Amino acid sequence: MITTLAKQANVTTESGNQVSAHKLRHTFATTLYNKNPKVDVLILGSLLGHSDPNSTKIYTQISKDVMRDVLETDLYNMDNK
């Protein structure tokens, strides 16, 4: 279904290549996880239709910016307690 919708929407990359359903799913999951790194992997997996949490882990690539923000926030909160 997602493949059909992506083709109908003519979603392409900057280089003009057609975007695959896999890429859309990966981008969705990675963006959601990076916006809220504390989101439960089981919830993310349920949104993706996964029954095995190990299938979801491949989508949870944390960006360097998110890692830095989490460290800075946690370190700041530790210093101010």
MOPAC internal coordinates of N, CA, C and O (Angstrom, degrees):
PM7 1SCF
backbone

  N    0.0000 0     0.00 0     0.00 0    0    0    0
  C    1.4427 1     0.00 0     0.00 0    1    0    0
  C    1.5349 1   110.99 1     0.00 0    2    1    0
  O    1.2310 1   120.43 1   134.48 1    3    2    1
  N    1.3257 1   116.79 1   -45.52 1    3    2    1
  C    1.4600 1   119.74 1  -178.95 1    5    3    2
  C    1.5277 1   110.12 1   -65.55 1    6    5    3
  O    1.2310 1   120.35 1   141.94 1    7    6    5
  N    1.3213 1   116.94 1   -38.06 1    7    6    5
  C    1.4715 1   120.12 1   178.27 1    9    7    6
  C    1.5199 1   110.17 1   -59.98 1   10    9    7
  O    1.2310 1   120.71 1   134.91 1   11   10    9
  N    1.3140 1   116.26 1   -45.09 1   11   10    9
  C    1.4643 1   121.04 1   179.22 1   13   11   10
  C    1.5237 1   110.76 1   -61.96 1   14   13   11
  O    1.2310 1   120.49 1   133.80 1   15   14   13
  N    1.3265 1   116.68 1   -46.20 1   15   14   13
  C    1.4663 1   120.58 1   180.00 1   17   15   14
  C    1.5307 1   111.86 1   -63.23 1   18   17   15
  O    1.2310 1   120.57 1   139.76 1   19   18   17
  N    1.3332 1   116.52 1   -40.24 1   19   18   17
  C    1.4692 1   119.98 1   179.24 1   21   19   18
  C    1.5226 1   110.48 1   -64.50 1   22   21   19
  O    1.2310 1   120.35 1   139.27 1   23   22   21
  N    1.3361 1   116.93 1   -40.73 1   23   22   21
  C    1.4620 1   120.05 1   178.61 1   25   23   22
  C    1.5212 1   111.11 1   -66.85 1   26   25   23
  O    1.2310 1   120.28 1   138.63 1   27   26   25
  N    1.3315 1   117.07 1   -41.37 1   27   26   25
  C    1.4640 1   121.01 1   179.27 1   29   27   26
  C    1.5251 1   111.13 1   -64.72 1   30   29   27
  O    1.2310 1   120.61 1   143.15 1   31   30   29
  N    1.3338 1   116.44 1   -36.85 1   31   30   29
  C    1.4609 1   120.72 1   179.90 1   33   31   30
  C    1.5230 1   111.57 1   -78.48 1   34   33   31
  O    1.2310 1   120.87 1   168.74 1   35   34   33
  N    1.3344 1   115.94 1   -11.26 1   35   34   33
  C    1.4631 1   122.11 1  -179.18 1   37   35   34
  C    1.5367 1   110.94 1    55.29 1   38   37   35
  O    1.2310 1   121.44 1  -133.69 1   39   38   37
  N    1.3226 1   114.84 1    46.31 1   39   38   37
  C    1.4611 1   120.97 1   179.33 1   41   39   38
  C    1.5216 1   108.63 1   -74.88 1   42   41   39
  O    1.2310 1   120.83 1   -55.74 1   43   42   41
  N    1.3280 1   116.02 1   124.26 1   43   42   41
  C    1.4633 1   120.64 1  -179.05 1   45   43   42
  C    1.5216 1   110.48 1  -130.85 1   46   45   43
  O    1.2310 1   121.50 1   -18.60 1   47   46   45
  N    1.3170 1   114.73 1   161.40 1   47   46   45
  C    1.4563 1   120.91 1   175.56 1   49   47   46
  C    1.5226 1   109.05 1   -81.77 1   50   49   47
  O    1.2310 1   120.47 1    -5.11 1   51   50   49
  N    1.3162 1   116.71 1   174.89 1   51   50   49
  C    1.4671 1   120.79 1   177.82 1   53   51   50
  C    1.5212 1   111.66 1   -59.68 1   54   53   51
  O    1.2310 1   120.73 1   150.32 1   55   54   53
  N    1.3292 1   116.21 1   -29.68 1   55   54   53
  C    1.4678 1   119.70 1  -179.97 1   57   55   54
  C    1.5322 1   112.31 1   -84.71 1   58   57   55
  O    1.2310 1   120.10 1   179.94 1   59   58   57
  N    1.3522 1   117.41 1    -0.06 1   59   58   57
  C    1.4551 1   121.07 1   176.84 1   61   59   58
  C    1.5123 1   115.38 1    92.62 1   62   61   59
  O    1.2310 1   119.95 1  -178.61 1   63   62   61
  N    1.3367 1   117.69 1     1.39 1   63   62   61
  C    1.4686 1   120.80 1   179.10 1   65   63   62
  C    1.5292 1   110.27 1   -76.80 1   66   65   63
  O    1.2310 1   120.98 1   -33.82 1   67   66   65
  N    1.3193 1   115.74 1   146.18 1   67   66   65
  C    1.4648 1   121.15 1   176.86 1   69   67   66
  C    1.5229 1   109.49 1   -66.67 1   70   69   67
  O    1.2310 1   120.13 1   -42.47 1   71   70   69
  N    1.3202 1   117.36 1   137.53 1   71   70   69
  C    1.4593 1   121.95 1   178.60 1   73   71   70
  C    1.5268 1   108.58 1   -86.40 1   74   73   71
  O    1.2310 1   121.03 1   -49.06 1   75   74   73
  N    1.3255 1   115.64 1   130.94 1   75   74   73
  C    1.4667 1   120.58 1  -178.79 1   77   75   74
  C    1.5297 1   110.91 1   -84.14 1   78   77   75
  O    1.2310 1   121.16 1   -18.84 1   79   78   77
  N    1.3142 1   115.38 1   161.16 1   79   78   77
  C    1.4626 1   120.99 1   175.76 1   81   79   78
  C    1.5310 1   109.85 1   -60.49 1   82   81   79
  O    1.2310 1   120.50 1   141.08 1   83   82   81
  N    1.3297 1   116.65 1   -38.92 1   83   82   81
  C    1.4703 1   120.53 1   178.60 1   85   83   82
  C    1.5260 1   110.51 1   -59.94 1   86   85   83
  O    1.2310 1   120.34 1   135.72 1   87   86   85
  N    1.3220 1   116.96 1   -44.28 1   87   86   85
  C    1.4679 1   120.64 1  -179.79 1   89   87   86
  C    1.5290 1   110.92 1   -64.28 1   90   89   87
  O    1.2310 1   120.33 1   139.88 1   91   90   89
  N    1.3359 1   116.98 1   -40.12 1   91   90   89
  C    1.4703 1   119.75 1   177.82 1   93   91   90
  C    1.5262 1   110.93 1   -62.98 1   94   93   91
  O    1.2310 1   120.58 1   135.22 1   95   94   93
  N    1.3245 1   116.49 1   -44.78 1   95   94   93
  C    1.4700 1   120.36 1   178.88 1   97   95   94
  C    1.5325 1   110.80 1   -62.61 1   98   97   95
  O    1.2310 1   121.18 1   135.01 1   99   98   97
  N    1.3297 1   115.35 1   -44.99 1   99   98   97
  C    1.4607 1   120.57 1  -179.66 1  101   99   98
  C    1.5345 1   110.40 1   -61.80 1  102  101   99
  O    1.2310 1   120.42 1   134.88 1  103  102  101
  N    1.3227 1   116.81 1   -45.12 1  103  102  101
  C    1.4617 1   121.00 1   179.95 1  105  103  102
  C    1.5209 1   111.05 1   -64.21 1  106  105  103
  O    1.2310 1   120.25 1   137.00 1  107  106  105
  N    1.3350 1   117.12 1   -43.00 1  107  106  105
  C    1.4595 1   121.28 1   177.75 1  109  107  106
  C    1.5241 1   110.91 1   -58.22 1  110  109  107
  O    1.2310 1   120.90 1   128.16 1  111  110  109
  N    1.3248 1   115.88 1   -51.84 1  111  110  109
  C    1.4607 1   120.22 1  -176.42 1  113  111  110
  C    1.5222 1   111.85 1   -65.61 1  114  113  111
  O    1.2310 1   120.45 1   136.59 1  115  114  113
  N    1.3150 1   116.74 1   -43.41 1  115  114  113
  C    1.4600 1   120.29 1  -178.89 1  117  115  114
  C    1.5291 1   111.00 1   -66.59 1  118  117  115
  O    1.2310 1   120.32 1   137.93 1  119  118  117
  N    1.3300 1   117.00 1   -42.07 1  119  118  117
  C    1.4687 1   120.39 1   178.81 1  121  119  118
  C    1.5175 1   110.75 1   -64.06 1  122  121  119
  O    1.2310 1   120.28 1   134.04 1  123  122  121
  N    1.3293 1   117.07 1   -45.96 1  123  122  121
  C    1.4602 1   120.53 1   178.80 1  125  123  122
  C    1.5229 1   110.49 1   -59.66 1  126  125  123
  O    1.2310 1   120.50 1   136.10 1  127  126  125
  N    1.3161 1   116.65 1   -43.90 1  127  126  125
  C    1.4644 1   120.77 1  -179.11 1  129  127  126
  C    1.5246 1   111.45 1   -66.79 1  130  129  127
  O    1.2310 1   120.33 1   140.90 1  131  130  129
  N    1.3407 1   116.97 1   -39.10 1  131  130  129
  C    1.4577 1   119.75 1   179.95 1  133  131  130
  C    1.5278 1   112.01 1   -71.42 1  134  133  131
  O    1.2310 1   119.99 1   150.58 1  135  134  133
  N    1.3220 1   117.63 1   -29.42 1  135  134  133
  C    1.4736 1   121.01 1   177.33 1  137  135  134
  C    1.5210 1   110.78 1   -74.06 1  138  137  135
  O    1.2310 1   120.62 1   151.15 1  139  138  137
  N    1.3234 1   116.43 1   -28.85 1  139  138  137
  C    1.4574 1   121.37 1  -178.72 1  141  139  138
  C    1.5267 1   108.74 1  -144.59 1  142  141  139
  O    1.2310 1   120.12 1  -100.44 1  143  142  141
  N    1.3546 1   117.37 1    79.56 1  143  142  141
  C    1.4614 1   120.04 1  -175.29 1  145  143  142
  C    1.5326 1   114.27 1   -63.71 1  146  145  143
  O    1.2310 1   120.18 1   170.25 1  147  146  145
  N    1.3102 1   117.27 1    -9.75 1  147  146  145
  C    1.4613 1   119.58 1   178.99 1  149  147  146
  C    1.5298 1   111.80 1   -94.14 1  150  149  147
  O    1.2310 1   120.53 1  -174.94 1  151  150  149
  N    1.3530 1   116.60 1     5.06 1  151  150  149
  C    1.4627 1   119.99 1   177.29 1  153  151  150
  C    1.5233 1   108.70 1   -62.35 1  154  153  151
  O    1.2310 1   120.93 1   -42.58 1  155  154  153
  N    1.3052 1   115.82 1   137.42 1  155  154  153
  C    1.4601 1   121.81 1  -179.30 1  157  155  154
  C    1.5290 1   109.63 1   -66.97 1  158  157  155
  O    1.2310 1   120.53 1   -48.99 1  159  158  157
  N    1.3142 1   116.59 1   131.01 1  159  158  157
  C    1.4622 1   121.67 1  -179.74 1  161  159  158
  C    1.5336 1   110.34 1   -61.13 1  162  161  159
  O    1.2310 1   119.85 1   148.96 1  163  162  161
  N    1.3289 1   117.90 1   -31.04 1  163  162  161
  C    1.4620 1   120.38 1   178.45 1  165  163  162
  C    1.5253 1   111.05 1   -67.27 1  166  165  163
  O    1.2310 1   120.26 1   142.55 1  167  166  165
  N    1.3331 1   117.12 1   -37.45 1  167  166  165
  C    1.4661 1   120.49 1   176.98 1  169  167  166
  C    1.5225 1   109.74 1   -67.07 1  170  169  167
  O    1.2310 1   120.74 1   134.38 1  171  170  169
  N    1.3079 1   116.19 1   -45.62 1  171  170  169
  C    1.4624 1   120.48 1   178.04 1  173  171  170
  C    1.5265 1   110.25 1   -59.39 1  174  173  171
  O    1.2310 1   120.52 1   136.21 1  175  174  173
  N    1.3052 1   116.61 1   -43.79 1  175  174  173
  C    1.4610 1   121.24 1   178.66 1  177  175  174
  C    1.5223 1   111.90 1   -62.75 1  178  177  175
  O    1.2310 1   120.52 1   141.33 1  179  178  177
  N    1.3163 1   116.61 1   -38.67 1  179  178  177
  C    1.4589 1   120.47 1   178.04 1  181  179  178
  C    1.5262 1   110.81 1   -64.57 1  182  181  179
  O    1.2310 1   120.38 1   139.13 1  183  182  181
  N    1.3297 1   116.88 1   -40.87 1  183  182  181
  C    1.4684 1   120.60 1   177.21 1  185  183  182
  C    1.5243 1   111.77 1   -62.53 1  186  185  183
  O    1.2310 1   120.68 1   148.53 1  187  186  185
  N    1.3289 1   116.31 1   -31.47 1  187  186  185
  C    1.4598 1   121.17 1   179.85 1  189  187  186
  C    1.5320 1   112.57 1   -88.40 1  190  189  187
  O    1.2310 1   120.63 1   172.91 1  191  190  189
  N    1.3321 1   116.40 1    -7.09 1  191  190  189
  C    1.4609 1   120.10 1  -179.58 1  193  191  190
  C    1.5100 1   113.79 1    82.09 1  194  193  191
  O    1.2310 1   120.10 1  -157.57 1  195  194  193
  N    1.3195 1   117.41 1    22.43 1  195  194  193
  C    1.4693 1   121.37 1  -179.62 1  197  195  194
  C    1.5234 1   109.83 1   -88.32 1  198  197  195
  O    1.2310 1   120.80 1   -37.42 1  199  198  197
  N    1.3159 1   116.07 1   142.58 1  199  198  197
  C    1.4617 1   120.40 1   173.60 1  201  199  198
  C    1.5301 1   111.16 1   -99.94 1  202  201  199
  O    1.2310 1   120.51 1   161.83 1  203  202  201
  N    1.3273 1   116.63 1   -18.17 1  203  202  201
  C    1.4635 1   121.83 1  -178.59 1  205  203  202
  C    1.5299 1   109.63 1  -113.93 1  206  205  203
  O    1.2310 1   119.43 1   -59.66 1  207  206  205
  N    1.3424 1   118.69 1   120.34 1  207  206  205
  C    1.4669 1   121.46 1   179.72 1  209  207  206
  C    1.5334 1   113.49 1   -56.43 1  210  209  207
  O    1.2310 1   120.51 1   152.43 1  211  210  209
  N    1.3407 1   116.62 1   -27.57 1  211  210  209
  C    1.4683 1   118.85 1   178.76 1  213  211  210
  C    1.5270 1   111.68 1   -65.31 1  214  213  211
  O    1.2310 1   120.35 1   152.00 1  215  214  213
  N    1.3195 1   116.94 1   -28.00 1  215  214  213
  C    1.4660 1   120.14 1   176.85 1  217  215  214
  C    1.5243 1   110.65 1   -67.54 1  218  217  215
  O    1.2310 1   120.60 1   149.26 1  219  218  217
  N    1.3203 1   116.45 1   -30.74 1  219  218  217
  C    1.4577 1   121.76 1  -176.36 1  221  219  218
  C    1.5227 1   111.87 1   -79.61 1  222  221  219
  O    1.2310 1   120.03 1   150.40 1  223  222  221
  N    1.3013 1   117.54 1   -29.60 1  223  222  221
  C    1.4615 1   120.89 1  -175.20 1  225  223  222
  C    1.5205 1   113.38 1   -57.80 1  226  225  223
  O    1.2310 1   119.88 1   151.32 1  227  226  225
  N    1.3220 1   117.84 1   -28.68 1  227  226  225
  C    1.4611 1   119.64 1  -179.57 1  229  227  226
  C    1.5242 1   112.02 1   -68.03 1  230  229  227
  O    1.2310 1   120.31 1   161.34 1  231  230  229
  N    1.3351 1   117.01 1   -18.66 1  231  230  229
  C    1.4555 1   121.04 1  -179.77 1  233  231  230
  C    1.5220 1   112.81 1   -90.73 1  234  233  231
  O    1.2310 1   120.29 1   171.95 1  235  234  233
  N    1.3029 1   117.06 1    -8.05 1  235  234  233
  C    1.4595 1   120.10 1  -172.58 1  237  235  234
  C    1.5245 1   111.33 1   -98.54 1  238  237  235
  O    1.2310 1   120.92 1  -119.28 1  239  238  237
  N    1.3037 1   115.85 1    60.72 1  239  238  237
  C    1.4605 1   121.57 1   176.57 1  241  239  238
  C    1.5276 1   107.62 1   -86.68 1  242  241  239
  O    1.2310 1   120.82 1   -63.47 1  243  242  241
  N    1.2985 1   116.04 1   116.53 1  243  242  241
  C    1.4599 1   120.34 1  -177.99 1  245  243  242
  C    1.5196 1   108.94 1   -88.17 1  246  245  243
  O    1.2310 1   121.12 1   -50.38 1  247  246  245
  N    1.3183 1   115.47 1   129.62 1  247  246  245
  C    1.4578 1   119.29 1  -179.78 1  249  247  246
  C    1.5311 1   110.28 1   -73.60 1  250  249  247
  O    1.2310 1   120.74 1   -20.64 1  251  250  249
  N    1.3122 1   116.20 1   159.36 1  251  250  249
  C    1.4629 1   121.32 1   178.29 1  253  251  250
  C    1.5235 1   110.78 1   -62.93 1  254  253  251
  O    1.2310 1   120.04 1   144.70 1  255  254  253
  N    1.3300 1   117.53 1   -35.30 1  255  254  253
  C    1.4633 1   120.78 1   178.39 1  257  255  254
  C    1.5258 1   111.32 1   -62.73 1  258  257  255
  O    1.2310 1   120.75 1   137.91 1  259  258  257
  N    1.3337 1   116.18 1   -42.09 1  259  258  257
  C    1.4646 1   120.04 1   179.35 1  261  259  258
  C    1.5195 1   110.02 1   -66.53 1  262  261  259
  O    1.2310 1   119.89 1   136.87 1  263  262  261
  N    1.3218 1   117.81 1   -43.13 1  263  262  261
  C    1.4671 1   120.40 1   178.33 1  265  263  262
  C    1.5286 1   110.50 1   -59.90 1  266  265  263
  O    1.2310 1   120.66 1   136.22 1  267  266  265
  N    1.3305 1   116.35 1   -43.78 1  267  266  265
  C    1.4595 1   120.12 1   179.22 1  269  267  266
  C    1.5306 1   110.52 1   -63.01 1  270  269  267
  O    1.2310 1   120.25 1   134.39 1  271  270  269
  N    1.3258 1   117.14 1   -45.61 1  271  270  269
  C    1.4660 1   120.41 1  -179.39 1  273  271  270
  C    1.5213 1   112.03 1   -61.97 1  274  273  271
  O    1.2310 1   120.49 1   138.34 1  275  274  273
  N    1.3346 1   116.67 1   -41.66 1  275  274  273
  C    1.4597 1   120.00 1   179.16 1  277  275  274
  C    1.5231 1   110.46 1   -64.72 1  278  277  275
  O    1.2310 1   120.73 1   134.95 1  279  278  277
  N    1.3273 1   116.21 1   -45.05 1  279  278  277
  C    1.4692 1   119.54 1   178.82 1  281  279  278
  C    1.5175 1   111.23 1   -62.12 1  282  281  279
  O    1.2310 1   120.22 1   134.23 1  283  282  281
  N    1.3212 1   117.19 1   -45.77 1  283  282  281
  C    1.4639 1   120.41 1  -179.16 1  285  283  282
  C    1.5255 1   111.10 1   -63.27 1  286  285  283
  O    1.2310 1   120.41 1   137.43 1  287  286  285
  N    1.3223 1   116.82 1   -42.57 1  287  286  285
  C    1.4664 1   120.65 1   179.99 1  289  287  286
  C    1.5144 1   110.83 1   -66.40 1  290  289  287
  O    1.2310 1   120.61 1   132.47 1  291  290  289
  N    1.3344 1   116.44 1   -47.53 1  291  290  289
  C    1.4617 1   119.84 1  -179.02 1  293  291  290
  C    1.5225 1   111.43 1   -65.21 1  294  293  291
  O    1.2310 1   120.21 1   138.46 1  295  294  293
  N    1.3201 1   117.21 1   -41.54 1  295  294  293
  C    1.4647 1   119.64 1   178.13 1  297  295  294
  C    1.5179 1   110.83 1   -65.76 1  298  297  295
  O    1.2310 1   120.21 1   140.72 1  299  298  297
  N    1.3231 1   117.20 1   -39.28 1  299  298  297
  C    1.4574 1   121.27 1   178.61 1  301  299  298
  C    1.5256 1   109.72 1   -63.09 1  302  301  299
  O    1.2310 1   120.83 1   134.71 1  303  302  301
  N    1.3345 1   116.02 1   -45.29 1  303  302  301
  C    1.4660 1   120.52 1  -178.59 1  305  303  302
  C    1.5259 1   110.90 1   -66.65 1  306  305  303
  O    1.2310 1   119.87 1   145.83 1  307  306  305
  N    1.3336 1   117.85 1   -34.17 1  307  306  305
  C    1.4632 1   120.90 1   178.80 1  309  307  306
  C    1.5233 1   110.17 1   -67.35 1  310  309  307
  O    1.2310 1   120.34 1   141.76 1  311  310  309
  N    1.3298 1   116.96 1   -38.24 1  311  310  309
  C    1.4527 1   120.67 1  -179.21 1  313  311  310
  C    1.5202 1   112.71 1   -71.86 1  314  313  311
  O    1.2310 1   119.91 1   154.77 1  315  314  313
  N    1.3069 1   117.78 1   -25.23 1  315  314  313
  C    1.4591 1   121.88 1  -174.39 1  317  315  314
  C    1.5174 1   113.96 1  -103.53 1  318  317  315
  O    1.2310 1   120.20 1  -159.16 1  319  318  317
  N    1.3237 1   117.22 1    20.84 1  319  318  317
  C    1.4784 1   120.03 1   178.23 1  321  319  318
  C    1.5003 1   109.83 1   -98.13 1  322  321  319
  O    1.2310 1   120.10 1   180.00 1  323  322  321

